[in-house]
Each structure stands twice: as structure tokens, then as C-alpha cells.
Amino acid sequence: MEIFSIFRLKIAGNLEGYFVHGGKMLPKRPDSGKRVLPPISSDGEKLFVKQVESNLQNELIALESSNNSEGEKYTVYRNAFSEVIEHVSAYKPLLTAIKAEYESCIETIQRGQKEAFFLSGKVKAMAAEQNTLTLYQKRADELDQKIATVKADNERLRSELNAISSSMEKRSSLTQLCQEEDPLPKKKLSMPTKHIPGLTLEESTDVQRLRKELNNLEMMLENLKSSKTKQYKPRWRKDELKQHLASKSKAKDHVSDQNQQFKARNLKLQVALDALRAYYRDHQDTMTPAEFVTLALTRSASKMSLKSQDTTSNFEDDDPTKEREAELLLEYIEQFNDLFEDKHYSEAAMHAANSPKGILRNPETLARFKAVQVKPGNPSPLLMYCEALVASVPAVGIIPDAETSLECVKAALSEDRVDLVTHWLARDRLTLSEPLGHLLYNYTVDKPQDVVLQCLPLAQTVYVKVGAHIQAAVCMCKQGKIQAMVEYGQTAKFSQATYLGVLVACPSVPLAELLLQLSYDDPGGALVSFADIVYQLLRSEHHHIGLELLERVQTGLLAFGLKDAVFKDKKTKNNVWQSIIKSCHESGLEEVALELLAAVTVLNTIQKAQEELVS
């Protein structure tokens, strides 16, 4: 409107220093000394000015209602200015020059705004470039360290290889020298193409170590030969015994049928004998003895069915096979005692494991083997019994109970026989329990990495089958299977407290980052919130993991920043946030503490405003 007011003054003749002559605009003469009066505006010009002002006001109102940009407002004023210039032809050159200057000024301002926006983006990019360069430099330093480590390992391996090559050359030269000195032809020794299992390269070239290993192998061979003759029989012998057992079982069934027939006949004869005794004692004259016996058999038919069960039990009590079976069991137990007292523990273990009706598969037998004291380095009698007990499960059909299974695993682990436990669990020959999982898990403490990688999956399998979900999740985290643990937790419907328990039991930055990412993606789910994860880690003895997690979130290594994490977490109370901020401040993370404080302050302000609006 200011521009239009200027135009209006120009039209009214208030422009100083110019006058109109012959339809042209000419400057006044400064030294004329005469004052030129402005022309009086006509009614037509006043009507034109009012019309232009009315159109200008209507278009500005339309622009304000439609929320258009400032550029369109400039267009409205330019069009109005053009109408004025076209109408006032006397001032057209001057007004056209003024319009050109204003348009040039507006374009300069707009171009300056665009350049300022571009420069602000460039400044931000240059500020972020410093962090990127720092990260690249850090990564380059790490790669340099790894390269130096690899070069050092290569040098060490090269020196070891040279030493081995020199020793092999010396050995071949000595062998060649001995062959030249000895005129008798000897059998050429062939060098092994593979390492001897269980021996290192240095031990494979040590004569004393090889002799000791040879003695051990010869002893193992003798034990295998002895076991072959005493414990094992050929398959054809097993088939022959099966056929013999089948024929004996068939004969037993036939004899049992005959026995039942003889019992029924004996009952009838007993009734007939009692009837004849009564007949001759009472001197019956009305019937013959045969008729009296028939009548007695008929009358006792109903009673015989009731007494048959008691009579059968009496006959079974007198069955000689029962006594024979008891005698065999006593002989079996005596034979076991003899083997045990003679310290033939291997044979005694097999004897007890295959005992009839499992009479020796009991805790008392296990306690006897457990009480045996042996010298270090000798085979454990308890482990022999446990091996025989588990190996005989398919034949006997009885799986050891939970307590016996636990003792078997203890015996195997005391001898570092993880392979035995793996075999037993793979064949489902043990009764699983939570204490068994604890035993396998605790066995990994202070053990080499290969033992840990063997026992943790076994413990995980036991925990999963018995339903100990938290322990199973901890085993997965110990193995680095963090994604599998989260999927297992979702299947088992873990609560937030359960996830926190797993995190505290097995704290690590990758686990915390994964839980953070999942809770950020699903803030209303069952996973742990950002504040709970950080708060629990800062309160525990793993304080540094919580601080490292905050630094990684603050530096943008995750998919979200501290501000986003705080805004997503709307359930955490203010005192928890203040405790986290205080821990960051005390640990020297000033930037993290400041950013958290700003985000929490904004979040509290928004929540209060929402509560006031609702109320």
C-alpha cells in the first residue's frame, strides 16, 4: 500500500522537480524562479484510483484467505502498478523506472534468501563432516592395528615354518646318512601325510612322546581284545539265543496250558473224592455212588467258579518256578558281589546294568560304585557303571530317573567326558531336569572356549525341554544368539521383567541395542523401554555398558537419537530420568546429560500442556 500511495501522490501532481509539456514529462528548470502548480485531478482519475484500490484490496483479501505465498502478493502489486502506468501516460517513463528498481530489489532479496538457505545447509553439512572424518579416522586406526597384528602373526608363523623345515631337513639328512652307513637293505619308511590325532606337530617328532603314545595304544588294544571276549558276542550267537528263547517260551506256554487243565481236573477229582467219602460215611441207600458223585459235581459247579481263584492262587504259591526264579535272583546278586569285591568293576557294572527286572539298577548300587576310591589316572568305577546303565536302556527299557541321570552326568563331567553327555542327550537316554541344566551351565565356568561351545548348547536344550525359559535365554545370549533369544522370548511370551532379568544376567552392548531398537519400533509392546534398560545397567555392576550404550545412541550409531528415544518412552517417571542424567553427569558425559535433560524437559512440558487441555 505504501507503493500505491506514492503512485497516488504522483498522479495528484505532487512530484517535485518535474512538469508535463506536450504529453511528456520534463524536469523543471532550477533557476526559473517560478512555481508551477500541480494540475487538479479530474473526476475520471479519482474514479480510476478508487477502482484500482478496490481491485487491489479484493485480491489481497483473496490471497490471505487462501494462505498463498509472498511471491503472489508481489504479483498483485505489480499488476496494479502496471495499470497505473498504462493509465498515466505522462509519467510512464518515470514510473516504469521505479517499477524496474523495485522488482530488481525484490529479486535481489529473494535470491539472497535462497542463498542463505543453501549456505545454512552447507554449514550443517560441513559441521557433520567433522564427525564423519573422525569416525573414518578411528576406523582407519583400527584397520591399521589389525594389519599390524596380522603381519606379526605371519612373521611368527613364517619363523615356525622355517624352524620345522630346518628340523625336517636335518632329520632327512640323518636318515640318509644312516642308510649310507648301514649296508643291509631296510624297509623304506614312509612319512605320514597327516598329523597323529591328539598330538601336536612337536610331539609327533618327539621319540619319547611317541613311545609313550605307542604303549597307551597297545594297552587300549589289549583292553579291547579282553572286552571282545568277555563282554561281546557275535551277532549269530545273539540270533541263536533268540531262537532258543522263542522255543523255550513256546514250550512254557504249552506246559502252562497243560497245567491249567490239570488244575481243573484236580478240582473235579477232589470234589468226587469228597462226595464218595460222604456217601460211604452216611451209608446212602437211595442212590448209587455214581449218581451221588454226579449230584455233588452238579451242586458244586457254582461253588467251583468262586473257589477256583483261591485255589489257583494256592497252586501258584506252590509253583516251583517262583522258587527257582528267586534262587536265580539271589545267585545273580551274589555273582555281582563277587565281581565287585574282586575289583572287577567293569564286569560288575555291566552285570548290574543288565540285571533281571532291574533289581540292581537302584541308588544303593550307584552309592557302592560312588564310594570306591581309585588312584588318579585310573578309570572311575562310577563312570563305568553310569556308562553301562545308560547303554543298556534300549535293552532293558528303563530310563534312569532324574536323580540317577544327574549323578551320571556328574560322573562324566568329573572325567571331562563331555562327549558322553552329548551322546546320552542326543539319544534321549536321560531324564531331564532343571538341576541337570544348572550342572551343565556351571561346568563352563573357567573352561576353554571349545568346552563352553559344547556345554552351553546342551544346557540350552535341557532348559528348553524342562521349560526354564530365562536360563535358556541366558544360554543363547552367552553363545551370541541374541536374535534367536528375542524370537524365543516372543514365542515364550516374556514379560518386561523377564527381559530385564536376562539383560542383567548376561549384560552386553549388542543385546541392549537390539532390545532398544525393538522397543523403539514397538513402544507399546512387551519389550523393555529405553529408560528401564539404561537405568538397570547403570544400577548394576556393569555401569560402563550403560554409559557406552548412551554414547552410541548420542553419536548416532543407532537408527534413532536420544531425543527420539525419550519422546517414544512416555511411561517412565521423571525421577528415573533424573537419576540417569545424574549418572551421566558424574561419569563425565556432559553432552549426553545435557541432551537428555533438554529432551526430558520438553517431554514434561508437552505432557503438562496436554493434561491442561484435557482438564
C-alpha positions as CSV (number, residue, x, y, z in Angstrom):
1,M,0.0,0.0,0.0
2,E,2.9,2.3,0.5
3,I,3.9,2.0,-3.1
4,F,0.4,2.7,-4.2
5,S,0.3,5.8,-2.0
6,I,3.4,7.0,-3.8
7,F,1.7,6.4,-7.1
8,R,-1.3,8.3,-6.0
9,L,0.7,11.3,-5.0
10,K,2.5,11.2,-8.3
11,I,-0.9,11.2,-10.1
12,A,-2.1,14.1,-7.9
13,G,0.8,16.2,-9.2
14,N,2.9,16.3,-6.0
15,L,6.1,15.1,-7.8
16,E,8.6,17.9,-7.3
17,G,11.1,18.8,-10.0
18,Y,9.0,17.6,-13.0
19,F,6.4,19.1,-15.2
20,V,4.3,17.9,-18.1
21,H,4.7,19.5,-21.5
22,G,3.1,18.2,-24.7
23,G,2.3,14.9,-23.2
24,K,5.9,14.4,-22.0
25,M,7.4,14.6,-18.6
26,L,10.2,17.2,-18.4
27,P,12.4,18.4,-15.4
28,K,11.9,21.8,-14.1
29,R,14.4,24.5,-14.6
30,P,16.1,25.1,-11.2
31,D,16.8,28.7,-11.9
32,S,13.4,29.8,-13.3
33,G,12.3,31.2,-10.1
34,K,8.6,30.5,-10.9
35,R,6.5,27.9,-9.1
36,V,4.4,25.5,-11.2
37,L,1.1,24.5,-9.6
38,P,0.1,20.8,-9.9
39,P,-2.8,20.1,-12.1
40,I,-6.2,19.5,-10.5
41,S,-7.2,15.8,-10.7
42,S,-10.4,15.2,-12.6
43,D,-13.3,13.0,-11.5
44,G,-12.3,10.3,-14.0
45,E,-8.9,9.9,-12.5
46,K,-10.3,9.8,-9.0
47,L,-12.7,7.1,-10.1
48,F,-9.8,5.2,-11.7
49,V,-7.8,5.4,-8.5
50,K,-10.7,4.1,-6.4
51,Q,-11.3,1.3,-8.8
52,V,-7.6,0.2,-8.7
53,E,-7.6,0.4,-4.9
54,S,-10.8,-1.7,-4.7
55,N,-9.4,-4.4,-7.0
56,L,-6.2,-4.4,-5.0
57,Q,-8.0,-4.8,-1.7
58,N,-10.1,-7.7,-3.1
59,E,-7.2,-9.6,-4.5
60,L,-5.2,-9.2,-1.2
61,I,-8.2,-10.5,0.8
62,A,-8.5,-13.5,-1.5
63,L,-4.7,-14.2,-1.1
64,E,-5.0,-14.0,2.7
65,S,-7.9,-16.4,2.8
66,S,-6.1,-19.0,0.6
67,N,-2.8,-18.7,2.5
68,N,-0.7,-18.1,-0.6
69,S,3.0,-17.1,-0.6
70,E,4.5,-13.6,-0.6
71,G,5.5,-14.0,-4.2
72,E,1.9,-13.9,-5.3
73,K,1.3,-10.8,-3.3
74,Y,4.1,-9.1,-5.1
75,T,2.4,-10.1,-8.4
76,V,-0.8,-8.4,-7.3
77,Y,1.0,-5.1,-6.6
78,R,3.0,-5.3,-9.8
79,N,-0.3,-5.8,-11.9
80,A,-1.8,-2.7,-10.1
81,F,1.3,-0.7,-10.7
82,S,1.2,-1.7,-14.4
83,E,-2.4,-0.5,-14.7
84,V,-1.5,2.9,-13.2
85,I,1.5,3.2,-15.6
86,E,-0.7,2.4,-18.6
87,H,-3.3,4.9,-17.4
88,V,-0.9,7.8,-16.6
89,S,1.0,8.0,-19.9
90,A,2.7,11.3,-18.9
91,Y,4.6,9.7,-16.0
92,K,5.1,6.3,-17.7
93,P,9.0,6.5,-18.1
94,L,9.5,7.5,-14.5
95,L,7.0,5.0,-13.1
96,T,8.4,2.3,-15.3
97,A,11.9,3.0,-14.0
98,I,10.6,3.0,-10.4
99,K,8.9,-0.3,-11.0
100,A,12.0,-1.8,-12.5
101,E,14.1,-0.8,-9.5
102,Y,11.5,-2.3,-7.1
103,E,11.4,-5.6,-9.0
104,S,15.2,-5.7,-9.1
105,C,15.3,-5.1,-5.3
106,I,12.7,-7.8,-4.7
107,E,14.5,-10.3,-6.9
108,T,17.8,-9.5,-5.0
109,I,16.1,-10.1,-1.6
110,Q,14.6,-13.5,-2.8
111,R,17.9,-14.6,-4.3
112,G,19.6,-13.6,-1.0
113,Q,17.0,-15.8,0.9
114,K,17.7,-18.8,-1.4
115,E,21.4,-18.3,-1.0
116,A,21.1,-18.0,2.8
117,F,19.1,-21.3,2.9
118,F,21.6,-23.0,0.7
119,L,24.5,-21.7,2.8
120,S,22.8,-22.8,6.1
121,G,22.5,-26.4,4.7
122,K,26.1,-26.2,3.6
123,V,27.2,-25.1,7.1
124,K,25.3,-28.0,8.6
125,A,26.9,-30.5,6.2
126,M,30.4,-29.0,7.0
127,A,29.7,-29.4,10.7
128,A,28.6,-33.1,10.3
129,E,31.6,-33.7,8.0
130,Q,34.0,-33.3,11.0
131,N,32.2,-36.2,12.9
132,T,32.3,-38.4,9.7
133,L,36.0,-37.7,9.3
134,T,36.6,-38.6,12.9
135,L,34.8,-41.9,12.5
136,Y,36.7,-42.7,9.3
137,Q,40.0,-41.9,11.1
138,K,39.0,-44.2,14.0
139,R,38.1,-47.0,11.6
140,A,41.4,-46.5,9.8
141,D,43.3,-46.7,13.1
142,E,41.5,-50.0,13.9
143,L,42.3,-51.4,10.5
144,D,46.0,-50.4,10.9
145,Q,46.1,-52.2,14.2
146,K,44.5,-55.3,12.7
147,I,47.0,-55.2,9.8
148,A,49.9,-54.9,12.2
149,T,48.5,-57.9,14.2
150,V,48.2,-60.0,11.0
151,K,51.7,-59.1,9.9
152,A,53.1,-60.1,13.3
153,D,51.2,-63.4,13.2
154,N,52.5,-64.0,9.6
155,E,56.1,-63.4,10.8
156,R,55.7,-65.7,13.7
157,L,54.2,-68.5,11.6
158,R,56.9,-67.9,9.0
159,S,59.6,-68.4,11.7
160,E,57.9,-71.5,13.0
161,L,57.6,-72.9,9.4
162,N,61.3,-72.2,8.8
163,A,62.2,-74.0,12.1
164,I,60.1,-77.0,11.2
165,S,61.6,-77.1,7.7
166,S,65.1,-77.0,9.1
167,S,64.3,-79.8,11.5
168,M,62.8,-81.9,8.7
169,E,65.9,-81.3,6.6
170,K,68.2,-82.4,9.5
171,R,66.1,-85.5,10.0
172,S,66.2,-86.4,6.3
173,S,69.9,-85.9,6.2
174,L,70.4,-88.1,9.3
175,T,68.2,-90.8,7.8
176,Q,70.2,-90.7,4.6
177,L,73.5,-90.8,6.5
178,C,72.3,-93.9,8.4
179,Q,71.3,-95.6,5.2
180,E,74.7,-95.0,3.7
181,E,76.5,-96.3,6.8
182,D,74.3,-99.5,7.1
183,P,75.0,-101.9,4.2
184,L,71.9,-104.0,4.9
185,P,68.8,-103.0,3.0
186,K,66.0,-101.8,5.2
187,K,62.4,-101.1,4.5
188,K,61.9,-97.6,3.5
189,L,59.9,-95.6,6.0
190,S,57.1,-93.5,4.6
191,M,56.5,-90.2,6.1
192,P,52.9,-89.7,7.4
193,T,50.8,-87.3,5.3
194,K,48.6,-86.4,8.3
195,H,49.2,-85.5,11.9
196,I,48.7,-88.1,14.6
197,P,45.3,-87.4,16.3
198,G,45.8,-85.9,19.7
199,L,49.4,-84.9,19.2
200,T,50.9,-81.6,18.1
201,L,53.5,-81.2,15.5
202,E,56.3,-81.0,18.1
203,E,55.0,-84.1,19.9
204,S,54.8,-86.0,16.6
205,T,58.6,-85.6,16.2
206,D,59.4,-86.4,19.8
207,V,60.6,-90.1,20.1
208,Q,59.9,-90.4,23.8
209,R,56.4,-89.0,23.4
210,L,55.7,-91.3,20.5
211,R,56.9,-94.4,22.6
212,K,54.6,-93.4,25.4
213,E,51.7,-93.0,23.0
214,L,52.5,-96.4,21.5
215,N,52.4,-98.0,24.9
216,N,49.0,-96.4,25.6
217,L,47.6,-97.6,22.3
218,E,48.9,-101.2,23.0
219,M,47.1,-101.1,26.4
220,M,43.9,-99.9,24.7
221,L,44.2,-102.7,22.2
222,E,44.6,-105.3,25.0
223,N,41.6,-103.9,26.8
224,L,39.5,-104.0,23.6
225,K,40.5,-107.6,23.0
226,S,39.6,-108.5,26.5
227,S,36.3,-106.7,26.2
228,K,35.6,-108.5,23.0
229,T,36.0,-111.9,24.6
230,K,34.2,-111.1,27.9
231,Q,31.5,-108.5,27.1
232,Y,30.6,-109.0,23.5
233,K,29.4,-112.0,21.4
234,P,29.0,-112.4,17.7
235,R,25.6,-111.5,16.1
236,W,24.9,-115.0,15.1
237,R,25.2,-116.1,18.7
238,K,22.6,-113.4,19.6
239,D,20.2,-114.7,16.9
240,E,20.8,-118.3,18.1
241,L,19.9,-117.3,21.6
242,K,16.8,-115.5,20.4
243,Q,15.6,-118.7,18.6
244,H,16.3,-120.8,21.7
245,L,14.4,-118.3,23.9
246,A,11.5,-118.4,21.5
247,S,11.3,-122.2,21.5
248,K,11.6,-122.2,25.3
249,S,8.8,-119.6,25.6
250,K,6.6,-121.7,23.3
251,A,7.3,-124.8,25.4
252,K,6.5,-122.8,28.5
253,D,3.1,-121.7,27.1
254,H,2.3,-125.3,26.2
255,V,3.2,-126.5,29.7
256,S,1.1,-123.7,31.2
257,D,-1.9,-124.8,29.3
258,Q,-1.5,-128.3,30.4
259,N,-1.0,-127.1,34.0
260,Q,-4.4,-125.3,33.8
261,Q,-6.1,-128.4,32.5
262,F,-4.5,-130.5,35.3
263,K,-5.6,-128.0,37.9
264,A,-9.3,-128.1,36.6
265,R,-9.1,-131.9,36.6
266,N,-7.7,-132.0,40.1
267,L,-10.5,-129.8,41.4
268,K,-13.1,-132.2,39.9
269,L,-11.3,-135.3,41.3
270,Q,-11.2,-133.5,44.8
271,V,-15.0,-132.9,44.7
272,A,-15.6,-136.5,43.6
273,L,-13.4,-137.9,46.3
274,D,-15.1,-135.8,49.0
275,A,-18.5,-137.0,47.7
276,L,-17.5,-140.7,47.9
277,R,-16.2,-140.2,51.4
278,A,-19.6,-138.6,52.4
279,Y,-21.5,-141.4,50.6
280,Y,-19.8,-144.2,52.5
281,R,-19.8,-142.3,55.8
282,D,-23.6,-141.7,55.7
283,H,-24.5,-145.1,54.2
284,Q,-26.7,-143.7,51.4
285,D,-29.0,-146.4,50.0
286,T,-31.3,-144.3,47.8
287,M,-28.6,-143.6,45.1
288,T,-25.7,-145.3,43.7
289,P,-22.2,-143.9,44.2
290,A,-22.0,-142.7,40.6
291,E,-25.3,-140.8,41.0
292,F,-24.2,-139.3,44.3
293,V,-20.9,-138.1,42.7
294,T,-22.7,-136.6,39.7
295,L,-25.1,-134.8,42.0
296,A,-22.2,-133.5,44.1
297,L,-20.4,-132.3,40.9
298,T,-23.6,-130.6,39.7
299,R,-24.2,-128.8,43.1
300,S,-20.6,-127.7,43.4
301,A,-20.4,-126.3,39.9
302,S,-21.4,-122.8,41.0
303,K,-19.1,-123.0,44.1
304,M,-16.1,-124.2,42.0
305,S,-16.2,-121.0,39.9
306,L,-15.9,-119.0,43.1
307,K,-13.2,-121.1,44.7
308,S,-11.2,-121.5,41.6
309,Q,-9.4,-118.2,42.1
310,D,-8.4,-119.0,45.6
311,T,-7.4,-122.5,44.6
312,T,-5.4,-121.1,41.7
313,S,-3.6,-118.7,44.0
314,N,-2.8,-121.6,46.3
315,F,-1.4,-123.6,43.4
316,E,0.6,-120.6,42.3
317,D,2.1,-120.2,45.7
318,D,3.2,-123.8,45.4
319,D,4.5,-123.1,41.9
320,P,8.2,-124.3,41.8
321,T,9.1,-121.8,39.1
322,K,8.7,-119.0,41.7
323,E,11.2,-120.5,44.0
324,R,13.5,-121.1,41.1
325,E,13.2,-117.5,40.0
326,A,14.1,-116.3,43.5
327,E,17.1,-118.6,43.6
328,L,18.3,-117.2,40.3
329,L,18.0,-113.6,41.5
330,L,20.0,-114.5,44.6
331,E,22.6,-116.1,42.6
332,Y,22.7,-113.1,40.3
333,I,23.2,-110.7,43.2
334,E,25.9,-113.0,44.7
335,Q,27.7,-113.0,41.4
336,F,27.7,-109.2,41.3
337,N,29.0,-109.0,44.9
338,D,31.8,-111.4,44.0
339,L,32.8,-109.3,41.0
340,F,32.6,-106.1,43.0
341,E,34.7,-107.5,45.8
342,D,37.3,-108.8,43.4
343,K,37.6,-105.2,42.0
344,H,36.4,-106.3,38.5
345,Y,34.4,-103.1,38.3
346,S,33.8,-103.1,34.6
347,E,32.3,-106.6,34.6
348,A,30.3,-105.7,37.8
349,A,28.9,-102.6,36.2
350,M,27.7,-104.5,33.1
351,H,26.3,-107.2,35.4
352,A,24.3,-104.7,37.4
353,A,23.1,-102.7,34.5
354,N,21.7,-105.8,32.8
355,S,20.2,-107.3,35.9
356,P,16.8,-109.1,35.6
357,K,13.8,-106.9,36.5
358,G,16.3,-104.0,37.2
359,I,17.0,-105.4,40.6
360,L,20.5,-103.9,40.7
361,R,19.6,-100.7,38.9
362,N,19.0,-98.7,42.1
363,P,20.5,-95.9,44.2
364,E,22.2,-98.4,46.5
365,T,24.3,-99.9,43.7
366,L,25.1,-96.4,42.5
367,A,26.3,-95.5,46.0
368,R,28.5,-98.5,46.1
369,F,30.3,-97.6,42.9
370,K,30.5,-93.9,44.1
371,A,32.2,-94.9,47.3
372,V,35.1,-96.7,45.6
373,Q,38.3,-94.7,45.9
374,V,40.7,-95.0,42.9
375,K,44.1,-93.5,42.2
376,P,44.4,-90.5,39.9
377,G,44.7,-91.6,36.3
378,N,42.8,-94.8,36.7
379,P,39.3,-95.4,35.2
380,S,36.4,-94.3,37.5
381,P,34.2,-97.3,38.6
382,L,31.3,-94.9,38.9
383,L,31.7,-93.7,35.3
384,M,31.8,-97.4,34.2
385,Y,28.5,-98.1,36.0
386,C,26.9,-95.0,34.5
387,E,28.1,-95.9,31.0
388,A,26.7,-99.4,31.4
389,L,23.5,-98.1,32.9
390,V,22.8,-95.7,30.1
391,A,24.0,-98.0,27.3
392,S,21.6,-100.8,28.5
393,V,18.5,-98.5,28.2
394,P,17.4,-99.9,24.8
395,A,17.7,-103.5,26.0
396,V,16.1,-103.0,29.5
397,G,13.6,-100.3,28.5
398,I,14.1,-98.3,31.7
399,I,15.4,-94.8,31.6
400,P,17.3,-93.6,34.7
401,D,15.3,-91.3,36.9
402,A,16.2,-87.6,37.4
403,E,18.5,-88.1,40.4
404,T,20.3,-91.0,38.7
405,S,20.6,-89.1,35.5
406,L,22.1,-86.2,37.4
407,E,24.7,-88.5,39.0
408,C,25.6,-90.0,35.7
409,V,26.3,-86.5,34.2
410,K,28.3,-85.5,37.2
411,A,30.5,-88.6,36.8
412,A,31.0,-87.9,33.1
413,L,31.9,-84.3,33.7
414,S,34.3,-85.1,36.5
415,E,36.3,-87.0,34.0
416,D,35.8,-84.2,31.3
417,R,33.8,-86.6,29.1
418,V,31.5,-84.0,27.5
419,D,31.2,-86.3,24.5
420,L,29.4,-88.9,26.7
421,V,26.9,-86.4,27.9
422,T,26.3,-85.2,24.3
423,H,25.7,-88.8,23.2
424,W,23.3,-89.5,26.0
425,L,21.3,-86.4,25.4
426,A,21.2,-86.9,21.7
427,R,19.8,-90.5,22.2
428,D,17.2,-89.3,24.8
429,R,18.5,-91.8,27.4
430,L,18.4,-89.4,30.4
431,T,15.6,-87.9,32.5
432,L,16.0,-84.2,32.1
433,S,15.6,-81.7,35.0
434,E,16.5,-78.1,35.8
435,P,19.3,-79.1,38.1
436,L,20.8,-81.1,35.2
437,G,20.8,-77.9,33.1
438,H,22.4,-75.9,36.0
439,L,25.2,-78.6,36.2
440,L,26.0,-78.2,32.5
441,Y,25.9,-74.4,32.7
442,N,28.1,-74.2,35.8
443,Y,30.6,-76.6,34.2
444,T,31.5,-73.9,31.6
445,V,32.9,-71.6,34.3
446,D,36.7,-71.1,33.8
447,K,36.7,-73.6,31.0
448,P,38.3,-73.2,27.5
449,Q,36.2,-71.8,24.7
450,D,35.7,-75.1,22.9
451,V,34.3,-76.7,26.1
452,V,32.0,-73.7,26.6
453,L,30.7,-74.0,23.0
454,Q,30.0,-77.7,23.6
455,C,28.2,-77.4,27.0
456,L,26.1,-74.3,26.5
457,P,24.0,-75.8,23.7
458,L,23.5,-78.9,25.9
459,A,22.3,-76.7,28.8
460,Q,20.1,-74.7,26.5
461,T,18.5,-77.9,25.2
462,V,17.8,-79.1,28.7
463,Y,16.4,-75.8,29.8
464,V,14.1,-75.5,26.8
465,K,12.7,-79.0,27.3
466,V,12.0,-78.5,31.0
467,G,10.5,-75.1,30.5
468,A,13.2,-73.0,32.2
469,H,12.9,-70.1,29.8
470,I,15.1,-67.5,31.5
471,Q,18.0,-69.9,31.8
472,A,17.6,-70.9,28.2
473,A,17.6,-67.3,27.1
474,V,20.8,-66.6,29.1
475,C,22.5,-69.6,27.4
476,M,21.5,-68.2,24.0
477,C,23.0,-64.8,24.9
478,K,26.2,-66.5,26.1
479,Q,26.5,-68.1,22.7
480,G,25.9,-64.8,20.9
481,K,22.5,-65.9,19.6
482,I,20.8,-62.6,20.5
483,Q,18.3,-62.5,17.7
484,A,17.3,-66.1,18.4
485,M,16.9,-65.2,22.1
486,V,14.5,-62.4,21.2
487,E,12.5,-64.7,19.0
488,Y,12.4,-67.3,21.7
489,G,11.3,-64.7,24.2
490,Q,8.4,-63.7,21.9
491,T,7.4,-67.3,21.5
492,A,7.5,-68.0,25.2
493,K,5.8,-64.6,25.9
494,F,8.5,-63.0,28.0
495,S,7.4,-60.1,30.2
496,Q,9.4,-56.9,30.6
497,A,10.8,-58.1,33.9
498,T,12.0,-61.3,32.2
499,Y,13.8,-59.4,29.5
500,L,15.4,-57.2,32.2
501,G,16.5,-60.3,34.1
502,V,18.1,-61.7,31.0
503,L,19.9,-58.4,30.4
504,V,21.2,-58.2,33.9
505,A,22.3,-61.9,33.9
506,C,24.1,-61.5,30.6
507,P,24.8,-57.8,30.0
508,S,26.2,-56.8,26.6
509,V,26.0,-53.8,24.3
510,P,24.6,-55.8,21.3
511,L,21.8,-57.3,23.4
512,A,20.9,-53.9,24.9
513,E,21.0,-52.3,21.4
514,L,18.7,-54.9,20.0
515,L,16.2,-54.5,22.8
516,L,16.4,-50.7,22.4
517,Q,15.7,-51.0,18.7
518,L,12.8,-53.3,19.1
519,S,11.2,-51.2,21.9
520,Y,11.7,-48.1,19.7
521,D,9.9,-49.8,16.8
522,D,7.1,-51.1,19.1
523,P,6.8,-48.7,22.1
524,G,3.5,-50.3,23.2
525,G,4.8,-53.9,23.1
526,A,6.1,-56.2,25.8
527,L,9.7,-55.3,25.3
528,V,11.7,-53.2,27.8
529,S,11.6,-49.4,27.4
530,F,14.7,-47.3,26.8
531,A,14.8,-45.8,30.3
532,D,14.4,-49.2,32.0
533,I,17.3,-50.7,30.1
534,V,19.7,-47.8,30.8
535,Y,18.6,-47.5,34.4
536,Q,19.1,-51.2,35.2
537,L,22.5,-51.2,33.6
538,L,23.6,-48.1,35.4
539,R,22.5,-49.5,38.7
540,S,24.3,-52.8,38.2
541,E,28.0,-53.6,38.4
542,H,28.1,-53.3,34.6
543,H,27.8,-49.5,34.8
544,H,30.2,-49.0,31.9
545,I,27.8,-50.9,29.5
546,G,25.0,-48.4,30.2
547,L,27.3,-45.5,29.6
548,E,28.6,-46.9,26.4
549,L,25.1,-47.5,25.2
550,L,24.2,-43.9,25.9
551,E,27.2,-42.7,24.0
552,R,26.4,-44.9,21.0
553,V,22.8,-43.5,20.9
554,Q,24.0,-39.9,21.3
555,T,26.6,-40.2,18.5
556,G,24.0,-41.5,16.0
557,L,25.3,-45.1,15.7
558,L,21.8,-46.4,16.1
559,A,18.7,-45.7,13.9
560,F,17.4,-43.1,16.4
561,G,18.8,-40.5,18.8
562,L,18.4,-39.6,22.4
563,K,15.6,-37.2,21.7
564,D,13.6,-39.7,19.7
565,A,14.1,-42.4,22.4
566,V,12.9,-40.1,25.2
567,F,9.8,-38.9,23.2
568,K,8.9,-42.5,22.5
569,D,9.2,-43.5,26.2
570,K,6.2,-41.8,27.8
571,K,5.7,-44.2,30.7
572,T,8.9,-43.6,32.6
573,K,8.7,-41.3,35.6
574,N,10.7,-38.1,35.9
575,N,12.8,-39.4,38.9
576,V,14.2,-42.2,36.8
577,W,15.2,-39.8,34.1
578,Q,16.8,-37.5,36.6
579,S,18.8,-40.5,38.1
580,I,20.1,-41.4,34.6
581,I,21.0,-37.7,33.9
582,K,22.9,-37.6,37.3
583,S,24.8,-40.7,36.5
584,C,25.9,-39.3,33.1
585,H,27.0,-36.1,34.7
586,E,29.0,-37.9,37.4
587,S,30.7,-40.1,34.7
588,G,31.8,-37.1,32.6
589,L,29.2,-37.5,29.8
590,E,28.2,-33.8,29.9
591,E,26.8,-33.7,26.3
592,V,24.7,-36.8,26.9
593,A,23.4,-35.4,30.2
594,L,22.6,-32.0,28.6
595,E,20.7,-33.5,25.7
596,L,18.8,-35.9,27.9
597,L,17.8,-33.0,30.3
598,A,16.6,-30.9,27.3
599,A,14.5,-33.8,25.9
600,V,13.0,-34.7,29.3
601,T,12.1,-31.1,30.0
602,V,10.4,-30.8,26.6
603,L,8.5,-34.0,27.1
604,N,7.3,-33.0,30.6
605,T,6.2,-29.6,29.2
606,I,4.2,-31.3,26.4
607,Q,2.6,-33.8,28.8
608,K,1.5,-31.0,31.2
609,A,0.1,-29.0,28.3
610,Q,-1.9,-32.0,27.2
611,E,-3.2,-32.6,30.7
612,E,-4.3,-28.9,31.0
613,L,-6.1,-29.2,27.6
614,V,-7.9,-32.3,28.7
615,S,-8.9,-30.8,32.0
